[in-house]
Amino acid sequence: MKITDVAKARYTTKSFDSTLKIAPELIEQLRELLRYAPSSVNSQPWHFIIANDDAGKARIAKATSGSFSFNEAKVKNASHILVFCARKNIDEDYLETLLAQEQQDGRFPNDQTRQGQDNGRRFFVGLNRQSDAGISAWIEKQVYLALGTLLLGAGTLGIDACPMEGFDAAILDGELNLSSKNLCSVVVVALGYRASEDFNAKTPKSRLPENAIFSEI
C-alpha cells in the first residue's frame, strides 16, 4: 500500500456505526503514534484524553450542545473520542522535565550536547513568547502536527476519523477540569467505522490542482 493511497482514501466521516468498536490493539498503535508525533524542539506540549464508553463520550458530548449540536451524534456514536489538549504555557518546570527525559533516554553523549538542546528549546520558546501571536499559537501548531499524524495513521489502519473544532471549549474544559492541569482543549477527534448511510463516504474528494499549490524555484 502506498501512503498516497491512504491519503486519497481517508476522509472526514460524518456518520459512525455505533455497533462497531476499534480493537484494543489498534487503539494501542494510535496511542503510540501520538506519543511519537513530531513537535518543534521536541516540546511535546500536549495531552490526549480518550473516551471509549458511553459515560465518557457523554461527558464530551456536553460541549456539542446548542450551536454545535450537529456534532453530538458523531461524539456519541463513534467507537472512541480523543480530546487533543494544549498546554497553556511552557514554564521552567516543564522545560526541566523535558530535558530530564531526554537525558534518561540517552539523547546526550555529553554535557555540551545537553546544554545545546536546552538552549535551543529555550530560544524558540522565548521567541514565540515575544511574537504577536504568542506562545499559545505556537503550542497549538504542535498539537496540530500530532493531529495530522493521527489522521494518516488511522487511515493506514482502516479506521475512520472526524476531527472537530465544532464544540464549546469552555464547556469541555470545565467538564474535564483542564484548567487545573494547565491545559485547554483544542480539537476533538471521533474514531470508529463509518455507518452505511454516511453520505461523505461516496462524495468525491475535491482538491486544488497541483499547479495551484506547488511552485518550483
VEXNU-650870 format. One record per atom (N, C-alpha, C): residue in three letters; z, y, x. Coordinates in pm, whole numbers, padded with zeros to 5 digits, always signed. Each point is the difference from the previous one (the first is absolute). Layout:
BEGIN
ALAZYX
...
end
This chain:
BEGIN
MET+00000-00120+00083
MET+00000+00120-00083
MET+00000+00125+00087
LYS-00092+00093-00029
LYS-00004+00127+00071
LYS+00096+00098-00067
ILE+00062+00084+00082
ILE+00095+00095-00056
ILE-00069+00097-00096
THR-00127+00027+00023
THR-00073+00088-00091
THR-00020-00065-00136
ASP-00008-00133-00004
ASP-00009-00070-00129
ASP+00127+00022-00081
VAL+00114-00003+00067
VAL+00127+00025-00068
VAL+00004+00142-00054
ALA-00042+00096+00083
ALA+00002+00141-00041
ALA-00090+00023-00121
LYS-00112-00069-00006
LYS-00092+00017-00112
LYS+00048-00071-00126
ALA+00076-00108+00019
ALA+00044-00081-00114
ALA+00127+00054-00065
ARG+00093+00054+00080
ARG+00126+00048-00056
ARG-00025+00127-00081
TYR+00085+00024-00095
TYR-00012+00119-00084
TYR+00136+00031-00059
THR+00011+00113-00067
THR+00127+00038-00063
THR+00011-00070-00135
THR+00088-00096-00006
THR+00017-00080-00121
THR+00070+00082-00108
LYS-00056-00001-00120
LYS+00056+00080-00108
LYS+00083-00081-00099
SER-00019-00132+00000
SER+00074-00085-00093
SER+00036-00131+00070
PHE+00128-00034-00002
PHE+00049-00120+00067
PHE+00036-00110-00101
ASP-00019-00124+00043
ASP+00041-00117-00078
ASP+00147-00027+00030
SER+00086+00024-00098
SER+00144-00012+00022
SER+00046-00143+00023
THR-00086-00098-00030
THR+00039-00141+00017
THR-00026-00051+00141
LEU-00071+00077+00080
LEU-00037-00043+00135
LEU+00089+00066+00104
LYS+00062-00079+00085
LYS+00092+00050+00102
LYS-00054-00028+00140
ILE+00029+00091+00090
ILE-00041-00017+00139
ILE+00096-00097+00068
ALA-00056-00096+00074
ALA+00082-00099+00068
ALA+00089+00067+00106
PRO+00124-00048+00015
PRO+00092+00061+00096
PRO-00056+00009+00142
GLU-00076-00101+00042
GLU-00051+00004+00137
GLU-00103+00112+00019
LEU-00070+00037-00107
LEU-00094+00112+00009
LEU+00074+00133+00005
ILE+00105+00011-00079
ILE+00082+00121+00005
ILE+00060+00016+00139
GLU+00041-00109+00060
GLU+00056+00007+00135
GLU-00104+00052+00099
GLN-00125-00040-00017
GLN-00106+00051+00087
GLN-00018+00150-00018
LEU+00007+00047-00124
LEU-00015+00143-00025
LEU+00118+00079+00056
ARG+00119-00056-00010
ARG+00118+00065+00060
ARG-00018+00014+00151
GLU-00049-00106+00062
GLU-00022+00003+00145
GLU-00109+00100+00036
LEU-00102+00007-00084
LEU-00109+00094+00022
LEU+00053+00143-00005
LEU+00086+00030-00095
LEU+00057+00134-00010
LEU+00090+00030+00119
ARG+00075-00100+00042
ARG+00090+00021+00114
ARG-00078+00039+00125
TYR-00120-00054+00014
TYR-00080+00027+00119
TYR-00111+00103-00024
ALA+00012+00076-00107
ALA-00098+00106-00026
ALA+00007+00107+00108
PRO-00110+00066+00029
PRO+00000+00103+00104
PRO+00065+00129-00049
SER+00054+00076+00095
SER+00053+00133-00031
SER-00005+00084+00127
SER-00012+00130-00018
SER-00006+00091+00114
SER+00125-00013+00085
VAL-00019-00013+00131
VAL+00106-00018+00100
VAL+00104-00103-00045
ASN-00047-00102-00070
ASN+00086-00110-00046
ASN+00121+00052-00079
SER-00022+00105-00080
SER+00110+00065-00071
SER+00054-00083-00117
GLN-00084-00080-00063
GLN+00041-00090-00109
GLN+00092+00069-00102
PRO-00038+00117-00051
PRO+00093+00077-00083
PRO-00004-00041-00147
TRP+00013-00127-00026
TRP-00020-00053-00135
TRP+00107-00102-00039
HIS-00001-00030-00128
HIS+00082-00108-00054
HIS-00074-00052-00123
PHE+00004-00130-00020
PHE-00074-00061-00111
PHE+00097-00073-00093
ILE-00006+00031-00127
ILE+00085-00065-00100
ILE-00089-00091-00085
ILE+00041-00125-00013
ILE-00079-00101-00070
ILE+00071-00044-00127
ALA-00073-00001-00109
ALA+00052-00055-00126
ALA-00090-00114-00044
ASN+00060-00116-00029
ASN-00082-00115-00040
ASN+00048-00066-00129
ASP+00098+00061-00068
ASP+00042-00056-00128
ASP-00002+00111-00106
ASP+00019-00038-00124
ASP-00012+00096-00110
ASP+00102+00113+00012
ALA+00121-00033+00043
ALA+00104+00102+00010
ALA-00036+00105+00104
GLY-00045-00045+00116
GLY-00037+00094+00105
GLY-00120+00084-00039
LYS-00100-00064-00061
LYS-00120+00073-00041
LYS+00032+00100-00110
ALA+00094-00034-00088
ALA+00039+00092-00107
ALA+00063+00127+00056
ARG+00076-00016+00107
ARG+00061+00118+00063
ARG-00108+00094+00054
ILE-00100-00057+00063
ILE-00109+00082+00054
ILE-00084+00060-00112
ALA-00016-00078-00108
ALA-00081+00047-00113
ALA+00060+00122-00069
LYS+00128+00026+00019
LYS+00062+00120-00057
LYS-00072+00126+00047
ALA-00057-00006+00119
ALA-00068+00116+00057
ALA-00142+00016-00054
THR-00043-00092-00088
THR-00135+00010-00058
THR+00007+00044-00146
SER+00108+00064-00039
SER+00012+00049-00137
SER-00076+00132-00015
GLY-00017+00043-00123
GLY-00062+00130-00027
GLY-00143+00008+00049
SER-00026+00097+00085
SER-00137+00026+00047
SER-00060-00115+00079
PHE+00085-00089+00051
PHE-00048-00110+00084
PHE+00005-00135-00071
SER+00004+00003-00132
SER+00012-00125-00076
SER-00120-00093+00020
PHE-00113+00055+00044
PHE-00118-00083+00024
PHE+00023-00101+00112
ASN+00104+00017+00078
ASN+00027-00093+00110
ASN+00112-00100-00034
GLU+00063+00014-00115
GLU+00115-00085-00033
GLU-00037-00148-00004
ALA-00110-00034-00065
ALA-00040-00141-00012
ALA-00032-00060+00137
LYS-00058+00079+00086
LYS-00031-00051+00134
LYS+00128-00040+00072
VAL+00101+00085-00011
VAL+00127-00028+00068
VAL+00067-00124-00060
LYS+00000-00010-00131
LYS+00072-00109-00065
LYS-00074-00134+00007
ASN-00133+00003+00005
ASN-00076-00125-00003
ASN-00037-00055+00137
ALA+00008+00083+00103
ALA-00033-00048+00135
ALA+00103-00103+00046
SER-00040-00080+00095
SER+00092-00100+00056
SER+00110+00067+00079
HIS-00037+00095+00086
HIS+00094+00070+00086
HIS-00034+00149+00001
ILE+00104+00081+00014
ILE-00018+00144+00016
ILE+00063+00041+00133
LEU-00074+00080+00075
LEU+00051+00055+00125
LEU+00012+00151-00013
VAL+00115+00053+00033
VAL+00019+00144+00007
VAL-00003+00039+00147
PHE-00097+00082+00035
PHE-00012+00050+00137
PHE+00082+00127+00010
CYS+00101-00003+00084
CYS+00090+00114+00018
CYS-00020+00062+00137
ALA+00018+00131+00006
ALA-00007+00074+00126
ALA+00138+00051+00036
ARG+00031+00003+00128
ARG+00121+00065+00045
ARG-00012+00150-00026
LYS+00110+00063-00037
LYS-00003+00144-00025
LYS-00004+00080+00129
ASN+00047-00060+00106
ASN-00008+00067+00129
ASN+00014-00105+00111
ILE-00025+00044+00121
ILE+00019-00086+00117
ILE+00104+00069+00087
ASP+00123-00052-00006
ASP+00110+00065+00070
ASP+00030-00071+00132
GLU+00102+00049+00069
GLU+00035-00053+00132
GLU+00038-00147-00006
ASP+00078-00037-00100
ASP+00043-00140-00013
ASP-00119-00093-00016
TYR-00099+00044-00079
TYR-00117-00085-00023
TYR-00085-00012+00127
LEU-00013+00109+00072
LEU-00074-00004+00126
LEU+00065-00097+00099
GLU+00131+00002+00005
GLU+00073-00091+00088
GLU-00014-00145-00046
THR-00003-00021-00131
THR-00017-00135-00054
THR-00136-00057+00038
LEU-00104+00081-00012
LEU-00134-00045+00038
LEU-00007-00036+00148
LEU+00056+00086+00083
LEU-00005-00024+00144
LEU+00078-00126+00038
ALA+00114-00019-00063
ALA+00080-00119+00030
ALA-00073-00128-00041
GLN-00071+00005-00114
GLN-00074-00118-00044
GLN-00115-00031+00095
GLU-00069+00104+00045
GLU-00108-00020+00095
GLU+00052-00058+00131
GLN+00116+00049+00041
GLN+00062-00054+00121
GLN+00032-00148-00018
GLN+00057-00034-00114
GLN+00036-00139-00030
GLN-00123-00090-00005
ASP-00110+00054-00048
ASP-00123-00078-00012
ASP-00080-00007+00129
GLY+00052+00058+00106
GLY-00061-00015+00131
GLY-00120+00089+00027
ARG-00006+00116-00065
ARG-00117+00086+00016
ARG+00003+00082+00129
PHE+00117+00010+00064
PHE+00012+00090+00114
PHE+00026-00077+00130
PRO-00096+00002+00091
PRO+00021-00068+00128
PRO+00098+00074+00091
ASN+00021+00130-00028
ASN+00092+00078+00083
ASN+00050+00121-00079
ASP+00096+00070+00057
ASP+00060+00116-00068
ASP-00100+00113-00018
GLN-00094+00011+00093
GLN-00100+00107-00010
GLN-00088-00019-00124
THR-00040-00123-00024
THR-00081-00029-00117
THR+00079+00027-00128
ARG+00127-00040+00000
ARG+00086+00023-00115
ARG+00013+00149-00029
GLN+00021+00079+00102
GLN+00015+00143-00017
GLN-00131+00063-00047
GLY-00110-00052+00050
GLY-00130+00052-00041
GLY-00025-00022-00148
GLN+00036-00119-00049
GLN-00016-00028-00142
GLN+00088+00093-00085
ASP+00123+00016+00043
ASP+00093+00086-00073
ASP-00051+00145-00002
ASN-00046+00047+00114
ASN-00050+00137+00008
ASN-00123+00020-00088
GLY-00090-00096+00004
GLY-00122+00011-00079
GLY+00029+00003-00149
ARG+00089-00087-00044
ARG+00032-00003-00144
ARG+00068+00130-00042
ARG+00092+00047+00081
ARG+00070+00124-00032
ARG-00097+00118-00004
PHE-00102-00003+00086
PHE-00099+00107+00001
PHE-00072+00008-00135
PHE-00047-00115-00050
PHE-00076+00002-00125
PHE+00089+00027-00121
VAL+00122-00049+00004
VAL+00094+00032-00108
VAL+00026+00150-00002
GLY+00026+00057+00117
GLY+00024+00144+00008
GLY-00121+00081-00040
LEU-00118-00044+00043
LEU-00124+00070-00034
LEU-00020+00006-00151
ASN+00028-00109-00067
ASN-00022-00004-00145
ASN+00112+00070-00077
ARG+00116+00008+00057
ARG+00106+00080-00062
ARG-00040+00148-00006
GLN-00077+00043+00099
GLN-00039+00140+00009
GLN-00131+00032-00071
SER-00071-00103-00049
SER-00130+00022-00063
SER+00017+00061-00139
ASP-00109+00055-00052
ASP+00004+00058-00134
ASP+00032-00106-00106
ALA-00056-00120+00018
ALA+00023-00107-00098
ALA+00141-00056+00010
GLY+00055+00000+00122
GLY+00136-00049+00018
GLY+00007-00148+00032
ILE+00119-00044+00036
ILE+00020-00138+00042
ILE-00022-00098-00114
SER+00029+00040-00123
SER-00016-00093-00113
SER-00145-00041-00019
ALA-00092+00093+00020
ALA-00143-00033-00013
ALA-00042-00099+00106
TRP+00049+00017+00122
TRP-00032-00091+00110
TRP+00058-00138-00027
ILE+00122-00005-00051
ILE+00062-00128-00033
ILE-00079-00072-00108
GLU-00043+00073-00103
GLU-00077-00064-00107
GLU-00133-00055+00050
LYS-00059+00064+00099
LYS-00123-00054+00059
LYS+00024-00140+00056
GLN+00115-00020+00061
GLN+00030-00131+00057
GLN+00018-00104-00112
VAL+00061+00042-00110
VAL+00019-00090-00114
VAL-00136-00045-00055
TYR-00095+00092-00003
TYR-00132-00035-00052
TYR-00078-00090+00097
LEU+00032+00006+00128
LEU-00058-00098+00092
LEU+00047-00141-00040
ALA+00128-00011-00034
ALA+00053-00130-00044
ALA-00063-00043-00132
LEU-00024+00096-00089
LEU-00064-00032-00128
LEU-00139-00058+00022
GLY-00079+00063+00085
GLY-00134-00052+00028
GLY+00004-00140+00060
THR+00097-00022+00087
THR+00018-00132+00060
THR+00029-00104-00108
LEU+00089+00035-00093
LEU+00035-00093-00108
LEU-00119-00031-00089
LEU-00076+00101-00039
LEU-00110-00021-00094
LEU-00106-00092+00058
LEU-00034+00022+00126
LEU-00100-00088+00061
LEU+00056-00140+00020
GLY+00127-00009+00037
GLY+00063-00130+00017
GLY+00008-00077-00131
ALA+00036+00069-00107
ALA+00007-00065-00130
ALA-00138-00053-00040
GLY-00104+00080+00022
GLY-00135-00045-00031
GLY-00039-00123+00078
THR+00040-00007+00127
THR-00029-00116+00084
THR+00065-00125-00054
LEU+00118+00015-00062
LEU+00074-00114-00055
LEU-00039-00030-00145
GLY-00097+00074-00054
GLY-00041-00023-00138
GLY+00096+00055-00103
ILE+00082+00096+00041
ILE+00098+00061-00090
ILE-00055+00134-00048
ASP+00011+00024-00130
ASP-00045+00126-00057
ASP+00109+00105+00013
ALA-00041+00126+00006
ALA+00096+00108+00022
ALA-00042+00126-00072
CYS+00100+00081-00032
CYS-00024+00131-00060
CYS+00099+00099+00058
PRO-00043+00088+00092
PRO+00089+00105+00051
PRO+00011+00111-00103
MET+00120+00054-00018
MET+00023+00100-00104
MET+00083+00116+00052
GLU-00054+00120-00017
GLU+00079+00122+00018
GLU+00045+00053-00135
GLY-00047-00062-00108
GLY+00032+00042-00135
GLY+00135-00050-00046
PHE+00105+00062+00049
PHE+00136-00032-00043
PHE+00087+00122+00027
ASP+00113+00006-00068
ASP+00093+00111+00019
ASP+00091-00032+00118
ALA-00026+00064+00113
ALA+00075-00031+00123
ALA+00148+00034-00014
ALA+00032+00105-00074
ALA+00141+00038-00017
ALA+00076-00109-00075
ILE-00065-00057-00103
ILE+00063-00108-00076
ILE+00018-00123+00087
LEU-00105-00036+00072
LEU+00006-00120+00083
LEU+00101+00015+00114
ASP+00000+00115+00063
ASP+00095+00024+00109
ASP+00144-00010-00050
GLY+00023+00051-00121
GLY+00133-00008-00057
GLY+00038-00142-00038
GLU-00094-00073-00060
GLU+00027-00138-00042
GLU+00032-00089+00119
LEU-00068+00022+00111
LEU+00020-00084+00119
LEU+00097+00063+00099
ASN+00056+00113-00036
ASN+00100+00067+00085
ASN-00054+00026+00141
LEU-00122+00050+00005
LEU-00067+00015+00130
LEU+00054+00115+00083
SER+00040+00107-00065
SER+00046+00117+00077
SER+00118-00033+00090
SER+00087-00088-00049
SER+00116-00037+00080
SER-00038-00080+00124
LYS-00122-00051+00000
LYS-00050-00079+00112
LYS-00098+00079+00086
ASN-00006+00132-00024
ASN-00090+00087+00074
ASN-00147-00038-00023
LEU-00031-00043-00124
LEU-00134-00046-00035
LEU-00051+00073-00124
CYS-00132-00003-00017
CYS-00063+00045-00124
CYS-00121-00088-00028
SER-00029-00023-00126
SER-00113-00086-00036
SER-00130+00078+00017
VAL-00103-00070+00047
VAL-00130+00063+00026
VAL-00110-00062-00085
VAL-00005-00131-00002
VAL-00104-00070-00076
VAL+00054-00136-00044
VAL-00046-00045-00115
VAL+00039-00130-00054
VAL-00124-00089-00002
VAL+00016-00127+00039
VAL-00113-00093+00001
VAL+00033-00121-00085
ALA-00086-00027-00096
ALA+00011-00121-00080
ALA-00083-00109+00066
LEU+00057-00119+00012
LEU-00069-00114+00062
LEU+00002-00119-00096
GLY-00109-00071-00006
GLY-00005-00117-00087
GLY-00141-00052-00013
TYR-00035-00042-00121
TYR-00133-00054-00025
TYR-00055+00061-00129
ARG-00125+00037+00004
ARG-00063+00072-00110
ARG+00001-00079-00130
ALA+00009+00071-00111
ALA-00015-00060-00131
ALA-00149-00013-00032
SER-00033-00092-00088
SER-00142-00023-00033
SER-00064+00123-00063
GLU+00082+00084-00064
GLU-00055+00118-00068
GLU-00004+00123+00090
ASP+00031-00015+00127
ASP+00000+00115+00090
ASP-00141+00055+00016
PHE-00026+00114-00061
PHE-00135+00057+00001
PHE-00047+00035+00139
ASN+00093+00038+00088
ASN-00041+00049+00132
ASN-00051-00112+00091
ALA+00029-00125-00037
ALA-00048-00112+00081
ALA-00152-00012-00005
LYS-00058+00048-00108
LYS-00146-00013-00018
LYS-00074+00131+00025
THR+00076+00103+00032
THR-00063+00131+00024
THR-00047+00010+00144
PRO-00128+00033+00021
PRO-00050+00009+00139
PRO+00076+00105+00080
LYS+00020-00027+00127
LYS+00060+00099+00088
LYS-00096+00117+00017
SER+00057+00118+00019
SER-00081+00119+00026
SER+00052+00070+00124
ARG-00084+00014+00099
ARG+00036+00069+00123
ARG-00115+00093+00040
LEU+00034+00108+00066
LEU-00103+00089+00051
LEU-00085-00073+00104
PRO-00127+00038+00015
PRO-00086-00068+00099
PRO+00047+00027+00142
GLU-00042-00088+00090
GLU+00043+00011+00139
GLU-00034+00136+00060
ASN-00120+00051-00030
ASN-00041+00126+00063
ASN+00081+00119-00049
ALA+00079-00019-00106
ALA+00086+00108-00049
ALA+00135+00001+00066
ILE+00039-00113+00060
ILE+00135-00008+00054
ILE+00005-00031+00150
PHE-00115-00029+00061
PHE-00003-00025+00144
PHE-00091+00098+00070
SER+00043+00045+00117
SER-00084+00078+00089
SER+00017-00056+00140
GLU-00107+00001+00077
GLU+00005-00046+00138
GLU-00028+00119+00091
ILE+00079+00011+00107
ILE-00020+00111+00092
ILE-00018-00052+00142
end
